[in-house]
Amino acid sequence: MDRVKRTLAPYLLVLPGGLWLLLFFAVPMVTMLSLSLQEGDIVNGFVFTGHWQNYTESLADYQTQLIRSLVYGAITSFVLIVMAFPVAYWIAFYGGRRKSTYLFLIMLPFFVSFVLRTISWRMLLTDDGVLFHPLKEAGILPADFQVLGTPAAVIAGLVYSFLPFMVLPIYVALERIDPRVVEAARDLYAGPLTSFRKVIFPLALPGVFAGVLMTFVPASSDYVNSELLGSSETTMIGQVVQAKFLSNSDYPSASALSFTLMAVLLIGVFAYARALGTEDVMKVAAR
C-alpha cells in the first residue's frame, strides 16, 4: 500500500495544476482552433467546415497591423533592456540593505489597474496636459507639436507597462554573480567596459533571455496602449482581434488571427533562443 502511495504521490501533486491547464488552456485553445475553421455569422450560427481560408484572408487583410505589432514589440524589448539593465545592475551591486525597498518601488505601480495607469499616460501626453502645455506656452515647443496618437506614445506606454518584467529577471541574474569574479577581472587589468562585456553581461544573459520572453510576447499582442495612446495609424493586431471578437462578432476571423499571432510569436521566440544559444544560456544559469 505504501508503495502505491509513493507511486501515485507525484501524479496527485500534479493533478490540480494539470486540471487547471486542461480546463482553462487546452479546452479554450481547442475551441478557438475549431472556431477558426468555421463559417457563418452571429445570427445564423457558425458551422465547422474546415474553412482554412480564414487564415489566409485574415493575414492578407491585416498583415500591416501584424508587422507593426511585431516591430513595436521588438523596439519595446530593446528599449527595456537598455533601461532595465542599469537599474538592475545598480540595485544588485550597490543597493545594499535597501534592495528589497528598491524592488518594491519598481513593483509599486502594479498596485494600480493597468488601464488606469495607461489612462494617466494619456492625460500626461495630451497636447494640453501638464507636460506639454507649459512648454508650448513658453515657446519651447511649437504649437502643433504632438506626441499622443503617434508610435512614440504607444511604445512609451508599452515600455512603462512592462519595465518591471525586464528589471526583475536581470536583477536575479546579476544578484547571482559572485563579486570576486568581477574583482578577478579587474585584477587582470580589465577595464570597466571589458569587465562588463566579458564577465558581467555574459553571466546576466539568462536574465536578459527571460526578460525578453516576458516582454516581447505581451507587448506584441497588447491592445490597451495602442487603443488609448495611439491612433488609426498605430493600430496593433490585438486591437483587430478585440474588435472582431467583441464588436463585430466575427469569431472565425478573430480566432484565425489569434492563432496566426501565436504562431508568429512562437517562431520568433524559437529563432531568438537559437540565435542567442539556449544551451549556452542554461549552462551559465546553472553555474
Buried (B, 14 or more C-beta within 10 A) or exposed (E): EEEEEEEEEEEEEEEEEEEEEEEEEEEEEEEBEEBBBBBBEEEEEBEEEEBEBBBEBBBEEBEEBBEBBBBBBBBBBBBBBEBBBEBBBEBBBEBEEEBEEBBEEBEEBEEEEEEEBBBEBBEBBBBEBEEBEEEBEEEEBEEEEBBBBBBBBBBBBBBBBBBBBBBBBBBBBBBBBEEEEBEEBEEEEBEEEEBBEEBBBEBBBBBBBBBBBBBBBBBBBBBBBBBBBBBEEBBBBBBBBBBBBEEEEBBBBBBBBBBBBBEBBEEBBEEBBEEBEBEEBEEBBEE
